Amino acid sequence: ALRPGPLGCSLALLLVVATAFPTSAPVREDFNTQASPDRTLTPPDRNEASILYILEKIMELRKE
């Protein structure tokens, strides 16, 4: 059976985690809040910080 290497696993994990974060979107005047009242928007800098943290953890695991 084919087994992905460490780089493949790291990239797959990064892809999964990066798509798990909600994206930021501009708030418009005509935005209908009743369609999705519980949706939270994450600022881009927070997404970046989270992804960098995950990448650091991946690098630490690879060093072990």
CHARMM-style PDB file with segment names, atoms N, HN, CA, C and O in Angstrom:
ATOM      1  N   ALA     1       0.847  -1.184   0.000  1.00  0.00      PROA
ATOM      2  CA  ALA     1       0.000   0.000   0.000  1.00  0.00      PROA
ATOM      3  C   ALA     1       0.890   1.244   0.000  1.00  0.00      PROA
ATOM      4  O   ALA     1       1.982   1.252   0.568  1.00  0.00      PROA
ATOM      5  N   LEU     2       0.401   2.269  -0.638  1.00  0.00      PROA
ATOM      6  HN  LEU     2      -0.486   2.262  -1.100  1.00  0.00      PROA
ATOM      7  CA  LEU     2       1.142   3.531  -0.673  1.00  0.00      PROA
ATOM      8  C   LEU     2       0.973   4.266   0.644  1.00  0.00      PROA
ATOM      9  O   LEU     2      -0.132   4.375   1.176  1.00  0.00      PROA
ATOM     10  N   ARG     3       2.083   4.769   1.159  1.00  0.00      PROA
ATOM     11  HN  ARG     3       2.981   4.681   0.726  1.00  0.00      PROA
ATOM     12  CA  ARG     3       2.033   5.550   2.394  1.00  0.00      PROA
ATOM     13  C   ARG     3       2.643   6.908   2.105  1.00  0.00      PROA
ATOM     14  O   ARG     3       3.766   6.987   1.607  1.00  0.00      PROA
ATOM     15  N   PRO     4       1.917   7.985   2.412  1.00  0.00      PROA
ATOM     16  CA  PRO     4       2.467   9.321   2.165  1.00  0.00      PROA
ATOM     17  C   PRO     4       3.623   9.617   3.114  1.00  0.00      PROA
ATOM     18  O   PRO     4       3.635   9.171   4.261  1.00  0.00      PROA
ATOM     19  N   GLY     5       4.583  10.372   2.616  1.00  0.00      PROA
ATOM     20  HN  GLY     5       4.573  10.735   1.684  1.00  0.00      PROA
ATOM     21  CA  GLY     5       5.717  10.762   3.436  1.00  0.00      PROA
ATOM     22  C   GLY     5       5.350  11.887   4.381  1.00  0.00      PROA
ATOM     23  O   GLY     5       4.216  12.365   4.364  1.00  0.00      PROA
ATOM     24  N   PRO     6       6.300  12.319   5.211  1.00  0.00      PROA
ATOM     25  CA  PRO     6       6.028  13.377   6.179  1.00  0.00      PROA
ATOM     26  C   PRO     6       5.600  14.690   5.526  1.00  0.00      PROA
ATOM     27  O   PRO     6       4.748  15.403   6.055  1.00  0.00      PROA
ATOM     28  N   LEU     7       6.193  15.003   4.378  1.00  0.00      PROA
ATOM     29  HN  LEU     7       6.885  14.424   3.948  1.00  0.00      PROA
ATOM     30  CA  LEU     7       5.827  16.253   3.713  1.00  0.00      PROA
ATOM     31  C   LEU     7       4.390  16.191   3.213  1.00  0.00      PROA
ATOM     32  O   LEU     7       3.648  17.165   3.335  1.00  0.00      PROA
ATOM     33  N   GLY     8       3.998  15.067   2.658  1.00  0.00      PROA
ATOM     34  HN  GLY     8       4.601  14.276   2.559  1.00  0.00      PROA
ATOM     35  CA  GLY     8       2.623  14.906   2.181  1.00  0.00      PROA
ATOM     36  C   GLY     8       1.621  15.006   3.311  1.00  0.00      PROA
ATOM     37  O   GLY     8       0.568  15.627   3.162  1.00  0.00      PROA
ATOM     38  N   CYS     9       1.945  14.398   4.444  1.00  0.00      PROA
ATOM     39  HN  CYS     9       2.800  13.894   4.565  1.00  0.00      PROA
ATOM     40  CA  CYS     9       1.056  14.473   5.607  1.00  0.00      PROA
ATOM     41  C   CYS     9       0.949  15.906   6.114  1.00  0.00      PROA
ATOM     42  O   CYS     9      -0.139  16.368   6.460  1.00  0.00      PROA
ATOM     43  N   SER    10       2.074  16.604   6.158  1.00  0.00      PROA
ATOM     44  HN  SER    10       2.957  16.229   5.877  1.00  0.00      PROA
ATOM     45  CA  SER    10       2.073  17.991   6.631  1.00  0.00      PROA
ATOM     46  C   SER    10       1.243  18.880   5.719  1.00  0.00      PROA
ATOM     47  O   SER    10       0.465  19.709   6.192  1.00  0.00      PROA
ATOM     48  N   LEU    11       1.408  18.708   4.415  1.00  0.00      PROA
ATOM     49  HN  LEU    11       2.040  18.034   4.031  1.00  0.00      PROA
ATOM     50  CA  LEU    11       0.641  19.525   3.471  1.00  0.00      PROA
ATOM     51  C   LEU    11      -0.845  19.209   3.545  1.00  0.00      PROA
ATOM     52  O   LEU    11      -1.675  20.114   3.461  1.00  0.00      PROA
ATOM     53  N   ALA    12      -1.185  17.942   3.701  1.00  0.00      PROA
ATOM     54  HN  ALA    12      -0.511  17.207   3.770  1.00  0.00      PROA
ATOM     55  CA  ALA    12      -2.596  17.565   3.818  1.00  0.00      PROA
ATOM     56  C   ALA    12      -3.201  18.158   5.081  1.00  0.00      PROA
ATOM     57  O   ALA    12      -4.320  18.670   5.058  1.00  0.00      PROA
ATOM     58  N   LEU    13      -2.461  18.089   6.182  1.00  0.00      PROA
ATOM     59  HN  LEU    13      -1.552  17.672   6.201  1.00  0.00      PROA
ATOM     60  CA  LEU    13      -2.948  18.657   7.434  1.00  0.00      PROA
ATOM     61  C   LEU    13      -3.129  20.163   7.306  1.00  0.00      PROA
ATOM     62  O   LEU    13      -4.123  20.714   7.779  1.00  0.00      PROA
ATOM     63  N   LEU    14      -2.185  20.821   6.676  1.00  0.00      PROA
ATOM     64  HN  LEU    14      -1.377  20.374   6.292  1.00  0.00      PROA
ATOM     65  CA  LEU    14      -2.284  22.264   6.482  1.00  0.00      PROA
ATOM     66  C   LEU    14      -3.510  22.612   5.643  1.00  0.00      PROA
ATOM     67  O   LEU    14      -4.215  23.574   5.948  1.00  0.00      PROA
ATOM     68  N   LEU    15      -3.765  21.850   4.604  1.00  0.00      PROA
ATOM     69  HN  LEU    15      -3.192  21.069   4.357  1.00  0.00      PROA
ATOM     70  CA  LEU    15      -4.925  22.104   3.755  1.00  0.00      PROA
ATOM     71  C   LEU    15      -6.217  21.934   4.535  1.00  0.00      PROA
ATOM     72  O   LEU    15      -7.128  22.754   4.415  1.00  0.00      PROA
ATOM     73  N   VAL    16      -6.305  20.886   5.327  1.00  0.00      PROA
ATOM     74  HN  VAL    16      -5.565  20.220   5.425  1.00  0.00      PROA
ATOM     75  CA  VAL    16      -7.517  20.639   6.114  1.00  0.00      PROA
ATOM     76  C   VAL    16      -7.729  21.748   7.130  1.00  0.00      PROA
ATOM     77  O   VAL    16      -8.844  22.249   7.278  1.00  0.00      PROA
ATOM     78  N   VAL    17      -6.674  22.136   7.828  1.00  0.00      PROA
ATOM     79  HN  VAL    17      -5.769  21.729   7.708  1.00  0.00      PROA
ATOM     80  CA  VAL    17      -6.795  23.161   8.867  1.00  0.00      PROA
ATOM     81  C   VAL    17      -7.100  24.523   8.253  1.00  0.00      PROA
ATOM     82  O   VAL    17      -7.926  25.269   8.779  1.00  0.00      PROA
ATOM     83  N   ALA    18      -6.445  24.849   7.152  1.00  0.00      PROA
ATOM     84  HN  ALA    18      -5.774  24.243   6.724  1.00  0.00      PROA
ATOM     85  CA  ALA    18      -6.659  26.158   6.527  1.00  0.00      PROA
ATOM     86  C   ALA    18      -8.089  26.309   6.038  1.00  0.00      PROA
ATOM     87  O   ALA    18      -8.635  27.412   6.083  1.00  0.00      PROA
ATOM     88  N   THR    19      -8.706  25.239   5.575  1.00  0.00      PROA
ATOM     89  HN  THR    19      -8.263  24.343   5.539  1.00  0.00      PROA
ATOM     90  CA  THR    19     -10.084  25.338   5.088  1.00  0.00      PROA
ATOM     91  C   THR    19     -11.090  25.259   6.223  1.00  0.00      PROA
ATOM     92  O   THR    19     -12.273  25.525   6.012  1.00  0.00      PROA
ATOM     93  N   ALA    20     -10.648  24.900   7.422  1.00  0.00      PROA
ATOM     94  HN  ALA    20      -9.686  24.683   7.593  1.00  0.00      PROA
ATOM     95  CA  ALA    20     -11.562  24.794   8.555  1.00  0.00      PROA
ATOM     96  C   ALA    20     -11.886  26.150   9.169  1.00  0.00      PROA
ATOM     97  O   ALA    20     -12.911  26.294   9.836  1.00  0.00      PROA
ATOM     98  N   PHE    21     -11.027  27.148   8.954  1.00  0.00      PROA
ATOM     99  HN  PHE    21     -10.195  27.031   8.412  1.00  0.00      PROA
ATOM    100  CA  PHE    21     -11.258  28.459   9.542  1.00  0.00      PROA
ATOM    101  C   PHE    21     -12.282  29.239   8.731  1.00  0.00      PROA
ATOM    102  O   PHE    21     -12.261  29.196   7.501  1.00  0.00      PROA
ATOM    103  N   PRO    22     -13.183  29.957   9.414  1.00  0.00      PROA
ATOM    104  CA  PRO    22     -14.115  30.813   8.666  1.00  0.00      PROA
ATOM    105  C   PRO    22     -13.361  31.959   7.998  1.00  0.00      PROA
ATOM    106  O   PRO    22     -12.371  32.460   8.532  1.00  0.00      PROA
ATOM    107  N   THR    23     -13.827  32.356   6.861  1.00  0.00      PROA
ATOM    108  HN  THR    23     -14.631  31.950   6.427  1.00  0.00      PROA
ATOM    109  CA  THR    23     -13.161  33.436   6.141  1.00  0.00      PROA
ATOM    110  C   THR    23     -13.744  34.775   6.546  1.00  0.00      PROA
ATOM    111  O   THR    23     -14.900  34.861   6.961  1.00  0.00      PROA
ATOM    112  N   SER    24     -12.951  35.802   6.425  1.00  0.00      PROA
ATOM    113  HN  SER    24     -12.012  35.732   6.088  1.00  0.00      PROA
ATOM    114  CA  SER    24     -13.456  37.139   6.708  1.00  0.00      PROA
ATOM    115  C   SER    24     -14.156  37.657   5.464  1.00  0.00      PROA
ATOM    116  O   SER    24     -13.778  37.332   4.339  1.00  0.00      PROA
ATOM    117  N   ALA    25     -15.164  38.454   5.680  1.00  0.00      PROA
ATOM    118  HN  ALA    25     -15.471  38.718   6.594  1.00  0.00      PROA
ATOM    119  CA  ALA    25     -15.918  39.005   4.559  1.00  0.00      PROA
ATOM    120  C   ALA    25     -16.333  40.425   4.909  1.00  0.00      PROA
ATOM    121  O   ALA    25     -16.615  40.717   6.071  1.00  0.00      PROA
ATOM    122  N   PRO    26     -16.375  41.299   3.933  1.00  0.00      PROA
ATOM    123  CA  PRO    26     -16.820  42.661   4.221  1.00  0.00      PROA
ATOM    124  C   PRO    26     -18.297  42.676   4.590  1.00  0.00      PROA
ATOM    125  O   PRO    26     -19.107  41.962   3.999  1.00  0.00      PROA
ATOM    126  N   VAL    27     -18.627  43.491   5.562  1.00  0.00      PROA
ATOM    127  HN  VAL    27     -17.968  44.071   6.042  1.00  0.00      PROA
ATOM    128  CA  VAL    27     -20.021  43.620   5.971  1.00  0.00      PROA
ATOM    129  C   VAL    27     -20.679  44.647   5.067  1.00  0.00      PROA
ATOM    130  O   VAL    27     -20.189  45.766   4.915  1.00  0.00      PROA
ATOM    131  N   ARG    28     -21.787  44.255   4.474  1.00  0.00      PROA
ATOM    132  HN  ARG    28     -22.186  43.346   4.598  1.00  0.00      PROA
ATOM    133  CA  ARG    28     -22.495  45.152   3.555  1.00  0.00      PROA
ATOM    134  C   ARG    28     -23.779  45.638   4.214  1.00  0.00      PROA
ATOM    135  O   ARG    28     -24.288  45.017   5.147  1.00  0.00      PROA
ATOM    136  N   GLU    29     -24.285  46.738   3.723  1.00  0.00      PROA
ATOM    137  HN  GLU    29     -23.872  47.242   2.964  1.00  0.00      PROA
ATOM    138  CA  GLU    29     -25.532  47.303   4.239  1.00  0.00      PROA
ATOM    139  C   GLU    29     -26.702  46.351   4.033  1.00  0.00      PROA
ATOM    140  O   GLU    29     -27.565  46.226   4.902  1.00  0.00      PROA
ATOM    141  N   ASP    30     -26.733  45.682   2.887  1.00  0.00      PROA
ATOM    142  HN  ASP    30     -26.032  45.783   2.181  1.00  0.00      PROA
ATOM    143  CA  ASP    30     -27.869  44.833   2.548  1.00  0.00      PROA
ATOM    144  C   ASP    30     -27.666  43.382   2.999  1.00  0.00      PROA
ATOM    145  O   ASP    30     -28.385  42.490   2.548  1.00  0.00      PROA
ATOM    146  N   PHE    31     -26.710  43.145   3.870  1.00  0.00      PROA
ATOM    147  HN  PHE    31     -26.126  43.870   4.236  1.00  0.00      PROA
ATOM    148  CA  PHE    31     -26.441  41.791   4.345  1.00  0.00      PROA
ATOM    149  C   PHE    31     -27.608  41.316   5.201  1.00  0.00      PROA
ATOM    150  O   PHE    31     -28.027  42.006   6.131  1.00  0.00      PROA
ATOM    151  N   ASN    32     -28.123  40.148   4.885  1.00  0.00      PROA
ATOM    152  HN  ASN    32     -27.782  39.588   4.130  1.00  0.00      PROA
ATOM    153  CA  ASN    32     -29.263  39.608   5.615  1.00  0.00      PROA
ATOM    154  C   ASN    32     -28.752  38.788   6.795  1.00  0.00      PROA
ATOM    155  O   ASN    32     -28.251  37.680   6.602  1.00  0.00      PROA
ATOM    156  N   THR    33     -28.869  39.310   8.003  1.00  0.00      PROA
ATOM    157  HN  THR    33     -29.275  40.210   8.160  1.00  0.00      PROA
ATOM    158  CA  THR    33     -28.348  38.620   9.179  1.00  0.00      PROA
ATOM    159  C   THR    33     -29.241  37.465   9.603  1.00  0.00      PROA
ATOM    160  O   THR    33     -28.798  36.610  10.369  1.00  0.00      PROA
ATOM    161  N   GLN    34     -30.464  37.410   9.140  1.00  0.00      PROA
ATOM    162  HN  GLN    34     -30.824  38.105   8.517  1.00  0.00      PROA
ATOM    163  CA  GLN    34     -31.353  36.320   9.523  1.00  0.00      PROA
ATOM    164  C   GLN    34     -30.969  35.011   8.841  1.00  0.00      PROA
ATOM    165  O   GLN    34     -31.292  33.939   9.353  1.00  0.00      PROA
ATOM    166  N   ALA    35     -30.294  35.072   7.711  1.00  0.00      PROA
ATOM    167  HN  ALA    35     -30.031  35.943   7.295  1.00  0.00      PROA
ATOM    168  CA  ALA    35     -29.922  33.855   6.991  1.00  0.00      PROA
ATOM    169  C   ALA    35     -28.873  33.059   7.760  1.00  0.00      PROA
ATOM    170  O   ALA    35     -28.909  31.828   7.759  1.00  0.00      PROA
ATOM    171  N   SER    36     -27.947  33.740   8.411  1.00  0.00      PROA
ATOM    172  HN  SER    36     -27.917  34.739   8.412  1.00  0.00      PROA
ATOM    173  CA  SER    36     -26.908  33.046   9.182  1.00  0.00      PROA
ATOM    174  C   SER    36     -26.536  33.881  10.407  1.00  0.00      PROA
ATOM    175  O   SER    36     -25.471  34.499  10.425  1.00  0.00      PROA
ATOM    176  N   PRO    37     -27.388  33.910  11.424  1.00  0.00      PROA
ATOM    177  CA  PRO    37     -27.133  34.777  12.580  1.00  0.00      PROA
ATOM    178  C   PRO    37     -25.957  34.339  13.443  1.00  0.00      PROA
ATOM    179  O   PRO    37     -25.367  35.173  14.129  1.00  0.00      PROA
ATOM    180  N   ASP    38     -25.596  33.057  13.431  1.00  0.00      PROA
ATOM    181  HN  ASP    38     -26.075  32.379  12.873  1.00  0.00      PROA
ATOM    182  CA  ASP    38     -24.537  32.573  14.307  1.00  0.00      PROA
ATOM    183  C   ASP    38     -23.175  32.519  13.632  1.00  0.00      PROA
ATOM    184  O   ASP    38     -22.208  32.053  14.235  1.00  0.00      PROA
ATOM    185  N   ARG    39     -23.083  32.977  12.421  1.00  0.00      PROA
ATOM    186  HN  ARG    39     -23.869  33.356  11.932  1.00  0.00      PROA
ATOM    187  CA  ARG    39     -21.814  32.903  11.693  1.00  0.00      PROA
ATOM    188  C   ARG    39     -20.843  33.939  12.255  1.00  0.00      PROA
ATOM    189  O   ARG    39     -21.171  35.120  12.374  1.00  0.00      PROA
ATOM    190  N   THR    40     -19.654  33.477  12.593  1.00  0.00      PROA
ATOM    191  HN  THR    40     -19.387  32.518  12.496  1.00  0.00      PROA
ATOM    192  CA  THR    40     -18.633  34.396  13.086  1.00  0.00      PROA
ATOM    193  C   THR    40     -17.600  34.614  11.994  1.00  0.00      PROA
ATOM    194  O   THR    40     -17.262  33.691  11.254  1.00  0.00      PROA
ATOM    195  N   LEU    41     -17.112  35.815  11.900  1.00  0.00      PROA
ATOM    196  HN  LEU    41     -17.388  36.565  12.501  1.00  0.00      PROA
ATOM    197  CA  LEU    41     -16.095  36.144  10.912  1.00  0.00      PROA
ATOM    198  C   LEU    41     -14.763  36.306  11.624  1.00  0.00      PROA
ATOM    199  O   LEU    41     -14.674  36.974  12.654  1.00  0.00      PROA
ATOM    200  N   THR    42     -13.752  35.702  11.080  1.00  0.00      PROA
ATOM    201  HN  THR    42     -13.824  35.159  10.244  1.00  0.00      PROA
ATOM    202  CA  THR    42     -12.425  35.747  11.680  1.00  0.00      PROA
ATOM    203  C   THR    42     -11.558  36.717  10.907  1.00  0.00      PROA
ATOM    204  O   THR    42     -11.476  36.628   9.682  1.00  0.00      PROA
ATOM    205  N   PRO    43     -10.902  37.652  11.600  1.00  0.00      PROA
ATOM    206  CA  PRO    43     -10.009  38.577  10.893  1.00  0.00      PROA
ATOM    207  C   PRO    43      -8.850  37.819  10.250  1.00  0.00      PROA
ATOM    208  O   PRO    43      -8.400  36.811  10.796  1.00  0.00      PROA
ATOM    209  N   PRO    44      -8.364  38.282   9.107  1.00  0.00      PROA
ATOM    210  CA  PRO    44      -7.275  37.582   8.410  1.00  0.00      PROA
ATOM    211  C   PRO    44      -6.015  37.414   9.254  1.00  0.00      PROA
ATOM    212  O   PRO    44      -5.326  36.401   9.130  1.00  0.00      PROA
ATOM    213  N   ASP    45      -5.700  38.391  10.115  1.00  0.00      PROA
ATOM    214  HN  ASP    45      -6.260  39.213  10.216  1.00  0.00      PROA
ATOM    215  CA  ASP    45      -4.484  38.267  10.917  1.00  0.00      PROA
ATOM    216  C   ASP    45      -4.605  37.140  11.943  1.00  0.00      PROA
ATOM    217  O   ASP    45      -3.606  36.515  12.298  1.00  0.00      PROA
ATOM    218  N   ARG    46      -5.804  36.884  12.413  1.00  0.00      PROA
ATOM    219  HN  ARG    46      -6.616  37.392  12.125  1.00  0.00      PROA
ATOM    220  CA  ARG    46      -5.991  35.778  13.357  1.00  0.00      PROA
ATOM    221  C   ARG    46      -5.850  34.436  12.639  1.00  0.00      PROA
ATOM    222  O   ARG    46      -5.265  33.500  13.184  1.00  0.00      PROA
ATOM    223  N   ASN    47      -6.377  34.341  11.428  1.00  0.00      PROA
ATOM    224  HN  ASN    47      -6.852  35.101  10.985  1.00  0.00      PROA
ATOM    225  CA  ASN    47      -6.195  33.124  10.634  1.00  0.00      PROA
ATOM    226  C   ASN    47      -4.718  32.866  10.406  1.00  0.00      PROA
ATOM    227  O   ASN    47      -4.245  31.740  10.553  1.00  0.00      PROA
ATOM    228  N   GLU    48      -3.996  33.912  10.047  1.00  0.00      PROA
ATOM    229  HN  GLU    48      -4.381  34.827   9.928  1.00  0.00      PROA
ATOM    230  CA  GLU    48      -2.567  33.775   9.773  1.00  0.00      PROA
ATOM    231  C   GLU    48      -1.825  33.309  11.021  1.00  0.00      PROA
ATOM    232  O   GLU    48      -0.957  32.440  10.940  1.00  0.00      PROA
ATOM    233  N   ALA    49      -2.158  33.879  12.165  1.00  0.00      PROA
ATOM    234  HN  ALA    49      -2.863  34.586  12.231  1.00  0.00      PROA
ATOM    235  CA  ALA    49      -1.500  33.486  13.412  1.00  0.00      PROA
ATOM    236  C   ALA    49      -1.791  32.025  13.742  1.00  0.00      PROA
ATOM    237  O   ALA    49      -0.902  31.304  14.195  1.00  0.00      PROA
ATOM    238  N   SER    50      -3.010  31.590  13.522  1.00  0.00      PROA
ATOM    239  HN  SER    50      -3.732  32.176  13.153  1.00  0.00      PROA
ATOM    240  CA  SER    50      -3.375  30.203  13.799  1.00  0.00      PROA
ATOM    241  C   SER    50      -2.632  29.245  12.881  1.00  0.00      PROA
ATOM    242  O   SER    50      -2.146  28.205  13.325  1.00  0.00      PROA
ATOM    243  N   ILE    51      -2.544  29.589  11.616  1.00  0.00      PROA
ATOM    244  HN  ILE    51      -2.939  30.434  11.255  1.00  0.00      PROA
ATOM    245  CA  ILE    51      -1.851  28.732  10.654  1.00  0.00      PROA
ATOM    246  C   ILE    51      -0.358  28.677  10.973  1.00  0.00      PROA
ATOM    247  O   ILE    51       0.255  27.613  10.889  1.00  0.00      PROA
ATOM    248  N   LEU    52       0.230  29.818  11.337  1.00  0.00      PROA
ATOM    249  HN  LEU    52      -0.268  30.683  11.405  1.00  0.00      PROA
ATOM    250  CA  LEU    52       1.652  29.832  11.699  1.00  0.00      PROA
ATOM    251  C   LEU    52       1.918  28.976  12.938  1.00  0.00      PROA
ATOM    252  O   LEU    52       2.933  28.283  13.014  1.00  0.00      PROA
ATOM    253  N   TYR    53       1.009  29.027  13.897  1.00  0.00      PROA
ATOM    254  HN  TYR    53       0.185  29.589  13.835  1.00  0.00      PROA
ATOM    255  CA  TYR    53       1.147  28.204  15.099  1.00  0.00      PROA
ATOM    256  C   TYR    53       1.128  26.715  14.732  1.00  0.00      PROA
ATOM    257  O   TYR    53       1.935  25.934  15.235  1.00  0.00      PROA
ATOM    258  N   ILE    54       0.212  26.341  13.863  1.00  0.00      PROA
ATOM    259  HN  ILE    54      -0.443  26.976  13.453  1.00  0.00      PROA
ATOM    260  CA  ILE    54       0.112  24.941  13.443  1.00  0.00      PROA
ATOM    261  C   ILE    54       1.365  24.515  12.685  1.00  0.00      PROA
ATOM    262  O   ILE    54       1.869  23.410  12.881  1.00  0.00      PROA
ATOM    263  N   LEU    55       1.862  25.391  11.822  1.00  0.00      PROA
ATOM    264  HN  LEU    55       1.453  26.289  11.662  1.00  0.00      PROA
ATOM    265  CA  LEU    55       3.091  25.067  11.093  1.00  0.00      PROA
ATOM    266  C   LEU    55       4.271  24.874  12.044  1.00  0.00      PROA
ATOM    267  O   LEU    55       5.096  23.985  11.835  1.00  0.00      PROA
ATOM    268  N   GLU    56       4.352  25.705  13.090  1.00  0.00      PROA
ATOM    269  HN  GLU    56       3.681  26.427  13.259  1.00  0.00      PROA
ATOM    270  CA  GLU    56       5.421  25.552  14.079  1.00  0.00      PROA
ATOM    271  C   GLU    56       5.327  24.196  14.765  1.00  0.00      PROA
ATOM    272  O   GLU    56       6.341  23.532  14.980  1.00  0.00      PROA
ATOM    273  N   LYS    57       4.113  23.787  15.105  1.00  0.00      PROA
ATOM    274  HN  LYS    57       3.289  24.326  14.930  1.00  0.00      PROA
ATOM    275  CA  LYS    57       3.921  22.493  15.761  1.00  0.00      PROA
ATOM    276  C   LYS    57       4.306  21.350  14.828  1.00  0.00      PROA
ATOM    277  O   LYS    57       4.894  20.362  15.267  1.00  0.00      PROA
ATOM    278  N   ILE    58       3.979  21.478  13.548  1.00  0.00      PROA
ATOM    279  HN  ILE    58       3.501  22.280  13.191  1.00  0.00      PROA
ATOM    280  CA  ILE    58       4.357  20.451  12.571  1.00  0.00      PROA
ATOM    281  C   ILE    58       5.874  20.344  12.491  1.00  0.00      PROA
ATOM    282  O   ILE    58       6.422  19.242  12.465  1.00  0.00      PROA
ATOM    283  N   MET    59       6.554  21.492  12.453  1.00  0.00      PROA
ATOM    284  HN  MET    59       6.108  22.387  12.475  1.00  0.00      PROA
ATOM    285  CA  MET    59       8.018  21.483  12.376  1.00  0.00      PROA
ATOM    286  C   MET    59       8.626  20.845  13.629  1.00  0.00      PROA
ATOM    287  O   MET    59       9.615  20.117  13.537  1.00  0.00      PROA
ATOM    288  N   GLU    60       8.036  21.117  14.800  1.00  0.00      PROA
ATOM    289  HN  GLU    60       7.232  21.708  14.875  1.00  0.00      PROA
ATOM    290  CA  GLU    60       8.524  20.507  16.037  1.00  0.00      PROA
ATOM    291  C   GLU    60       8.363  18.990  15.981  1.00  0.00      PROA
ATOM    292  O   GLU    60       9.259  18.254  16.395  1.00  0.00      PROA
ATOM    293  N   LEU    61       7.231  18.524  15.474  1.00  0.00      PROA
ATOM    294  HN  LEU    61       6.503  19.122  15.138  1.00  0.00      PROA
ATOM    295  CA  LEU    61       6.997  17.084  15.376  1.00  0.00      PROA
ATOM    296  C   LEU    61       7.967  16.429  14.401  1.00  0.00      PROA
ATOM    297  O   LEU    61       8.416  15.304  14.623  1.00  0.00      PROA
ATOM    298  N   ARG    62       8.284  17.128  13.334  1.00  0.00      PROA
ATOM    299  HN  ARG    62       7.919  18.041  13.154  1.00  0.00      PROA
ATOM    300  CA  ARG    62       9.209  16.568  12.344  1.00  0.00      PROA
ATOM    301  C   ARG    62      10.622  16.447  12.918  1.00  0.00      PROA
ATOM    302  O   ARG    62      11.375  15.555  12.528  1.00  0.00      PROA
ATOM    303  N   LYS    63      10.986  17.348  13.849  1.00  0.00      PROA
ATOM    304  HN  LYS    63      10.374  18.072  14.166  1.00  0.00      PROA
ATOM    305  CA  LYS    63      12.324  17.313  14.448  1.00  0.00      PROA
ATOM    306  C   LYS    63      12.474  16.162  15.439  1.00  0.00      PROA
ATOM    307  O   LYS    63      13.587  15.699  15.688  1.00  0.00      PROA
ATOM    308  N   GLU    64      11.358  15.698  16.006  1.00  0.00      PROA
ATOM    309  HN  GLU    64      10.454  16.075  15.804  1.00  0.00      PROA
ATOM    310  CA  GLU    64      11.414  14.619  17.015  1.00  0.00      PROA
ATOM    311  C   GLU    64      11.758  13.283  16.405  1.00  0.00      PROA
ATOM    312  OT1 GLU    64      11.842  12.283  17.118  1.00  0.00      PROA
TER     313      GLU     64
END
